Amino acid sequence: MDQTNAQVGQEEAPQGQINEKITEERPATGSGSMEKLLQEEGLNLDFPKQGEIRTGVIASVMDNEILVSVGTKSEGVISGKEKEQIPAETLASFKVGQEIPVYVLNPEDPSGNLVLSYMRAREESDWLEAEQMKVSGAAYDGKVIGYNKGGLIVPLGLLRGFVPASQVSVMRRGEGEESADARWSKMVGEPIKVTVIEVDRARHRLILSERSALQETRETIKDRLLDELHDGDIKTGRVTSLADFGAFVNIDGADGLVHLSEISWERIDHPNEVLKVGQEVKVKVIAVDQERKRIGLSIRQLLPDPWVVKVSNLKDGQLVEGTITHLTKFGAFAKLDEDLEGLIHISELSDQRINHPKEVVKEGDVVTLRVIKLDAERRRIGLSLRKVDSMAYANMDYEMMLTGQVKAEKPEEQNLEEQNLETQNLEEQVLEEQVLEEQVLEEQDLEDEVQVPTEEPVDVPASLQEDELGSEPKDEEK
């Protein structure tokens, strides 16, 4: 250092007189600088430029300043406000000979010093890294250090990045009655994976997104999940979004679709009638499409079927009251309950052949019907109008009338002895009627044979008597 000072015509002076000495020995032109002077002396030093970031080596650490060698004639200095901005733990870790990044604030201040900043260098490095991450779309793991009503604060190096509420994962965000502050405060200290979506140095603006970061890894997670899932698996997931055609539910990091028809047993027009974003639900895997990378889920199949509950009191052969609601070519629909409807097939409307149900019933008619079929799999009820008075159900109707309870026996499953007895009774009844009829006929014949005419003789002309009697002798003559 002493030798170098001698070459450029500068002699080392006592501390406190350096600035004055340098000022006195500068050219009088006023346009010169240390860089120009060094060039005139033939020393090809790489003189730092304002805004440049360099890697320096700590030469000394003092109470009021830090000297850093950056490859120039003299060390640069980090002092005053720039030194105070360095965190205490970081400052305590500085050692002589350690390499640190520095930012050139001023290549030469009025006192001829090379003014450096450690924190600004770190910040600029972070800005450069943020810009590179924005271009590449790479994600990084951070930690939530704070929040405001609009979102979360996540640092990137020394920069304070902001994750707007719209860019926070719906799984993390959820929805509830609690305020935004209460919701965000619970997340402070939690790890978070984010990507950079906006960088604006001029406005000191760094916008991050958790949703984009999750999207980046979602494909990999989904590939793994598709290999592990099987039809019939039961999973617990969280609703991530709602659409007109269904709801998306995240299970183990990948989204599956619950179609509108698989959300509820009841008819709904939109998923938001029964679901909300952030809600935790149990789902059943009903389809795994490896080629299209789609997962089909169902909430409905894990819920009790209300149709089964509603028809639990109905049995085959039972008499019910229904209101005709709709007529079609193949039959008539009858409403049994508020949400329960059955079909009367055209063949079950009448014993006579008809061409259209309107020949027998009309909409609004209240009629007594007989349940003839319960199809739980197809969720259908078969009804009959013509079998209401059928003798095949006589025993069931009689027992129901006596007990007031529904019997589960089907006509074809009645006791064989009862059927035989009924048949025997009918045969005996027919036989008795036949015997009675024969007895009546015999009595009539007997009466005809025994009965004697009581009319008085009538005078008939002899000529007529001869014509009628012919040549046969009269009884008197005999």
C-alpha positions in Angstrom: 0.0 0.0 0.0 2.8 2.4 0.9 4.6 1.7 -2.3 1.4 2.2 -4.3 0.9 5.6 -2.6 4.4 6.7 -3.5 3.8 5.8 -7.2 0.8 8.0 -7.4 2.4 10.8 -5.6 0.3 10.4 -2.4 2.0 10.2 0.9 0.4 8.5 3.8 -0.7 11.1 6.4 -1.8 10.9 9.9 -5.4 9.9 10.5 -7.8 12.8 10.1 -5.6 14.5 7.5 -6.1 12.0 4.6 -9.0 13.8 3.1 -7.3 17.1 3.2 -4.1 15.7 1.6 -6.0 14.0 -1.2 -8.0 17.2 -1.9 -4.8 19.2 -2.1 -3.1 16.9 -4.5 -6.0 16.7 -7.0 -5.5 18.4 -10.4 -6.8 21.9 -10.4 -9.1 21.2 -13.4 -11.8 19.9 -11.1 -12.9 17.4 -13.8 -10.3 14.9 -12.7 -10.9 12.0 -10.4 -9.0 9.2 -8.8 -9.9 7.0 -11.7 -8.5 9.5 -14.2 -5.4 9.9 -12.1 -4.8 6.2 -11.9 -5.2 5.9 -15.7 -2.7 8.7 -16.2 -0.2 7.0 -14.0 -0.6 3.8 -16.1 -2.2 1.7 -13.5 -4.9 -0.5 -15.1 -7.1 -0.9 -12.1 -10.8 -2.0 -12.5 -12.3 1.1 -10.9 -15.8 0.5 -9.5 -18.8 2.2 -11.0 -21.9 3.5 -9.2 -24.7 0.9 -8.9 -22.2 -2.0 -9.4 -22.3 -5.0 -7.1 -19.0 -6.5 -6.3 -17.6 -9.2 -4.1 -15.3 -7.7 -1.5 -13.1 -9.0 1.3 -13.4 -7.5 4.8 -10.2 -5.7 5.7 -11.2 -4.5 9.1 -14.3 -4.2 11.3 -14.4 -1.1 13.6 -17.0 0.5 15.7 -17.9 3.2 13.3 -17.0 1.6 9.9 -16.1 -1.5 8.0 -13.3 -1.4 5.4 -13.7 -3.7 2.5 -11.2 -4.4 -0.3 -12.8 -4.6 -3.7 -9.6 -4.8 -5.8 -8.9 -1.1 -6.0 -6.0 1.1 -4.7 -7.7 1.6 -1.4 -10.5 -0.1 0.6 -14.1 1.0 0.4 -15.9 2.0 3.5 -19.3 0.9 4.9 -20.2 3.5 7.6 -22.9 5.5 9.2 -26.4 4.7 8.1 -25.3 1.8 5.9 -23.6 0.1 8.8 -26.5 0.6 11.1 -28.9 -1.2 8.7 -26.9 -4.4 9.0 -28.7 -6.8 11.4 -26.8 -7.2 14.6 -26.5 -11.0 14.2 -25.1 -10.5 10.7 -22.7 -7.8 11.8 -21.5 -10.0 14.7 -20.7 -12.8 12.2 -18.4 -10.5 10.1 -14.7 -11.5 10.3 -11.5 -10.1 8.6 -10.9 -12.0 5.4 -14.5 -12.9 4.9 -16.1 -12.3 1.4 -19.2 -10.3 1.3 -21.2 -8.6 -1.5 -21.1 -4.8 -1.6 -23.0 -2.2 -3.6 -21.2 0.8 -4.9 -23.1 3.8 -3.7 -20.5 6.3 -4.8 -17.1 5.5 -6.5 -15.7 8.7 -4.9 -17.4 11.0 -2.4 -16.2 14.6 -1.8 -13.7 13.2 0.6 -12.4 10.7 -2.0 -13.8 7.6 -0.3 -15.3 4.7 -2.1 -18.7 4.4 -0.4 -20.1 0.9 -0.2 -23.3 -0.7 1.1 -23.7 -4.3 2.3 -27.5 -4.2 2.7 -28.0 -2.6 -0.7 -25.9 -5.3 -2.3 -28.0 -8.0 -0.7 -31.1 -6.2 -1.8 -30.0 -5.8 -5.4 -28.9 -9.5 -5.4 -32.4 -10.4 -4.2 -34.0 -8.2 -6.9 -31.9 -9.9 -9.6 -32.8 -13.3 -8.2 -36.5 -12.3 -8.1 -36.4 -11.3 -11.8 -34.8 -14.5 -12.7 -37.4 -16.5 -10.8 -40.1 -14.6 -12.5 -38.7 -15.5 -15.9 -38.1 -19.1 -15.0 -41.3 -19.6 -13.0 -39.3 -21.4 -10.3 -40.9 -21.7 -6.9 -39.2 -21.4 -3.5 -40.0 -22.3 0.1 -40.5 -19.3 2.3 -42.2 -18.5 5.6 -45.1 -16.1 6.5 -43.6 -13.3 8.6 -46.6 -11.0 8.6 -49.9 -10.0 7.0 -52.3 -7.1 6.3 -56.0 -7.1 5.4 -55.1 -7.8 1.8 -52.8 -10.8 2.2 -49.6 -12.3 3.5 -46.0 -11.0 3.8 -43.3 -13.5 2.7 -39.7 -12.4 2.4 -37.4 -13.2 -0.5 -33.9 -12.6 0.9 -34.1 -9.1 2.3 -37.1 -8.2 0.2 -40.6 -8.2 1.5 -42.8 -10.0 -0.9 -46.6 -9.8 -0.8 -49.0 -12.6 -1.5 -52.5 -11.2 -2.2 -55.5 -13.0 -0.8 -56.4 -14.0 -4.4 -53.1 -15.8 -4.7 -53.2 -17.7 -1.5 -54.2 -21.3 -1.9 -57.9 -22.0 -1.3 -56.9 -24.9 1.0 -55.0 -22.5 3.2 -57.4 -19.6 2.8 -60.6 -21.4 3.5 -63.8 -19.6 4.3 -65.6 -18.9 7.5 -67.2 -16.3 9.6 -64.0 -15.2 11.2 -62.4 -11.9 10.0 -59.6 -11.6 7.6 -57.2 -10.5 10.3 -58.1 -13.5 12.5 -57.6 -15.8 9.5 -54.3 -14.4 8.4 -52.8 -14.1 11.9 -53.1 -17.9 12.3 -50.7 -18.3 9.3 -47.8 -16.3 10.7 -44.8 -18.6 11.0 -46.2 -21.2 8.7 -44.1 -22.4 5.7 -45.3 -21.5 2.3 -44.3 -22.3 -1.3 -44.5 -19.4 -3.7 -43.5 -18.2 -7.1 -42.7 -14.6 -8.3 -45.4 -13.2 -10.6 -44.5 -9.5 -10.6 -41.3 -7.5 -10.0 -41.2 -3.7 -10.0 -38.0 -2.2 -8.6 -39.1 1.4 -9.1 -42.2 0.9 -6.9 -40.4 -1.5 -4.7 -43.1 -4.0 -5.5 -42.6 -7.8 -5.3 -45.8 -9.9 -5.8 -45.8 -13.6 -5.0 -48.3 -16.4 -5.6 -48.9 -19.6 -3.7 -51.5 -20.8 -6.2 -49.1 -20.7 -9.0 -46.5 -22.6 -7.0 -48.9 -25.3 -6.2 -50.0 -25.5 -9.9 -46.4 -26.1 -10.8 -46.1 -29.2 -8.6 -49.7 -30.4 -9.0 -49.0 -32.3 -12.2 -46.3 -34.3 -10.6 -48.5 -35.0 -7.5 -51.4 -35.9 -9.7 -49.3 -38.5 -11.7 -48.3 -40.1 -8.4 -51.9 -40.0 -7.1 -53.4 -41.5 -10.3 -51.1 -44.6 -9.8 -52.2 -45.0 -6.2 -56.0 -44.4 -6.4 -58.5 -47.2 -7.1 -62.2 -47.1 -7.6 -64.1 -47.3 -4.3 -61.3 -45.6 -2.3 -62.7 -43.2 0.4 -60.8 -40.0 0.8 -61.1 -36.8 2.8 -60.6 -33.6 0.8 -61.3 -29.9 0.6 -63.5 -28.1 -1.9 -61.2 -25.9 -4.0 -63.6 -24.4 -6.5 -67.2 -24.5 -7.7 -68.6 -24.6 -11.2 -72.0 -24.9 -12.9 -71.2 -28.6 -13.7 -69.8 -29.6 -10.3 -67.2 -29.1 -7.6 -63.4 -29.6 -7.5 -62.1 -31.3 -4.4 -58.4 -31.5 -3.5 -57.4 -35.0 -2.2 -53.7 -35.6 -1.3 -52.6 -32.6 -3.4 -54.5 -33.2 -6.6 -57.9 -32.0 -7.7 -60.8 -34.4 -8.6 -64.2 -33.5 -10.0 -67.5 -34.2 -8.2 -70.1 -33.9 -10.9 -73.3 -32.1 -10.1 -75.2 -35.4 -10.2 -72.8 -36.9 -7.6 -73.0 -34.2 -5.0 -76.4 -34.9 -3.6 -79.3 -37.4 -3.8 -81.6 -34.5 -4.2 -81.8 -32.5 -7.4 -79.8 -29.3 -7.2 -79.1 -26.6 -9.8 -75.7 -25.5 -8.6 -73.0 -26.9 -6.2 -73.2 -23.8 -4.0 -76.6 -24.9 -2.7 -74.9 -27.6 -0.6 -71.1 -26.8 -0.7 -68.7 -23.9 -0.2 -65.1 -23.4 -1.0 -62.8 -24.5 1.7 -65.3 -27.0 3.1 -63.9 -30.4 4.1 -65.8 -33.3 2.7 -65.5 -37.1 2.4 -65.5 -38.4 -1.2 -65.6 -41.8 -2.9 -63.4 -42.4 -5.9 -65.6 -43.6 -8.7 -63.3 -43.1 -11.8 -59.6 -42.9 -12.5 -58.6 -41.9 -16.0 -54.9 -42.3 -16.5 -54.8 -41.1 -20.1 -56.8 -37.9 -19.5 -55.4 -37.5 -16.0 -58.8 -37.1 -14.4 -60.3 -38.3 -11.1 -64.0 -38.8 -10.7 -65.4 -38.4 -7.2 -68.7 -38.8 -5.5 -70.1 -37.3 -2.3 -73.6 -38.7 -2.9 -72.6 -42.3 -2.7 -71.4 -41.9 0.9 -74.7 -40.4 2.0 -77.8 -42.4 3.0 -80.3 -42.6 0.0 -83.3 -40.6 1.0 -85.4 -42.5 -1.6 -84.8 -45.8 0.3 -85.8 -44.1 3.5 -89.0 -42.7 1.9 -90.1 -46.1 0.5 -89.2 -48.0 3.6 -92.8 -48.0 4.6 -94.0 -49.2 1.3 -94.4 -52.9 0.4 -95.4 -54.8 -2.6 -99.1 -55.2 -2.7 -99.8 -52.2 -0.5 -102.7 -49.9 -1.3 -101.8 -46.2 -1.5 -103.4 -43.0 -2.5 -101.9 -41.0 -5.3 -102.5 -37.9 -7.4 -102.1 -38.1 -11.2 -99.4 -35.6 -12.1 -98.5 -36.4 -15.7 -99.8 -38.5 -18.6 -97.6 -40.1 -21.3 -98.2 -42.6 -24.1 -96.8 -45.4 -22.0 -98.6 -44.6 -18.7 -99.4 -42.1 -16.0 -97.3 -40.7 -13.2 -98.8 -40.5 -9.7 -97.5 -38.5 -6.8 -97.6 -40.5 -3.5 -95.7 -38.1 -1.3 -94.1 -34.6 -1.5 -91.0 -36.0 -3.2 -92.2 -39.5 -4.1 -93.6 -40.5 -7.5 -94.5 -43.7 -9.2 -95.5 -44.9 -12.6 -98.8 -46.6 -13.6 -98.0 -48.4 -16.8 -100.7 -48.2 -19.5 -101.2 -51.9 -19.1 -102.0 -51.4 -15.4 -104.6 -48.7 -15.8 -107.5 -50.9 -17.0 -108.5 -54.5 -17.6 -109.7 -53.3 -21.0 -107.3 -52.4 -23.8 -106.8 -48.7 -24.1 -104.8 -46.5 -26.5 -103.9 -43.7 -24.1 -104.1 -43.2 -20.3 -106.4 -40.2 -20.8 -109.2 -42.7 -21.5 -109.1 -43.8 -17.8 -107.5 -40.9 -15.8 -106.6 -37.3 -16.1 -104.1 -35.0 -14.3 -105.2 -34.0 -10.8 -107.3 -37.2 -10.2 -106.8 -38.6 -6.7 -107.0 -42.4 -7.0 -106.4 -45.5 -4.9 -103.4 -47.5 -6.3 -101.6 -50.7 -5.5 -97.8 -50.9 -5.3 -96.7 -53.8 -7.5 -92.9 -53.0 -7.8 -90.1 -51.3 -5.8 -86.9 -51.0 -7.8 -84.2 -49.6 -5.4 -81.4 -49.8 -8.0 -83.3 -47.7 -10.6 -85.2 -45.8 -7.9 -88.6 -46.5 -9.4 -92.0 -47.4 -8.0 -94.5 -49.5 -10.1 -98.2 -48.9 -9.5 -101.4 -50.4 -10.7 -105.0 -49.2 -10.9 -106.6 -52.3 -12.3 -105.3 -54.5 -9.5 -106.8 -52.5 -6.7 -109.7 -54.9 -6.4 -107.7 -58.0 -7.4 -108.7 -61.2 -5.4 -105.0 -62.2 -5.4 -104.5 -59.5 -2.7 -107.7 -60.2 -0.8 -106.0 -61.8 2.2 -103.4 -59.0 2.4 -106.0 -56.3 2.3 -108.1 -58.1 4.9 -105.1 -58.5 7.3 -104.1 -54.9 6.7 -107.6 -53.8 7.5 -107.7 -55.8 10.7 -104.2 -54.9 12.0 -103.7 -51.5 10.4 -100.2 -52.6 9.5 -98.4 -53.2 6.3 -97.8 -56.8 5.5 -94.6 -57.7 3.6 -96.0 -60.9 2.0 -96.4 -60.8 -1.7 -99.4 -62.5 -3.3 -97.3 -65.1 -5.0 -95.7 -65.9 -1.6 -98.9 -66.5 0.3 -99.1 -69.8 2.3 -99.8 -72.7 0.0 -102.4 -74.1 2.4 -104.3 -70.9 2.3 -104.3 -70.9 -1.5 -105.5 -74.5 -1.6 -108.1 -73.8 1.0 -109.4 -70.8 -0.9 -109.5 -72.9 -4.1 -111.3 -75.8 -2.3 -113.9 -73.3 -0.8 -114.5 -72.0 -4.3 -115.0 -75.5 -5.7 -117.3 -76.5 -2.9 -119.3 -73.3 -3.4 -119.7 -74.0 -7.1 -120.6 -77.7 -6.4 -123.2 -76.6 -3.9 -124.7 -74.2 -6.4 -124.9 -77.0 -9.0 -126.5 -79.4 -6.6 -129.0 -76.8 -5.6 -129.8 -76.0 -9.2 -130.4 -79.7 -9.9 -132.7 -80.0 -6.9 -134.8 -77.1 -8.1 -135.1 -78.6 -11.6 -136.1 -82.0 -10.2 -138.8 -80.4 -8.0 -140.2 -78.5 -11.0 -140.4 -81.7 -13.1 -142.1 -83.6 -10.2 -144.7 -80.9 -9.8 -145.4 -81.0 -13.6 -146.1 -84.8 -13.3 -148.2 -84.8 -10.2 -150.3 -81.7 -10.8 -153.9 -82.5 -12.3 -155.8 -79.8 -14.4 -158.6 -78.2 -12.5 -160.3 -76.3 -15.4 -163.9 -77.2 -16.1 -164.7 -79.0 -19.4 -165.4 -76.7 -22.3 -168.0 -77.4 -24.9 -166.2 -78.1 -28.1 -167.9 -78.8 -31.4 -167.9 -82.4 -32.5 -166.1 -81.6 -35.7 -163.2 -80.0 -33.8 -163.1 -82.8 -31.3 -162.7 -85.3 -34.0 -159.9 -83.3 -35.6 -158.1 -83.0 -32.4 -158.6 -86.5 -31.1 -158.5 -88.3 -34.4 -159.5 -91.9 -34.3 -158.3 -92.4 -30.7 -161.1 -93.5 -28.4 -162.2 -91.2 -25.7 -161.4 -91.9 -22.1 -165.1 -92.3 -21.3 -165.5 -94.9 -24.0 -162.6 -96.9 -22.7 
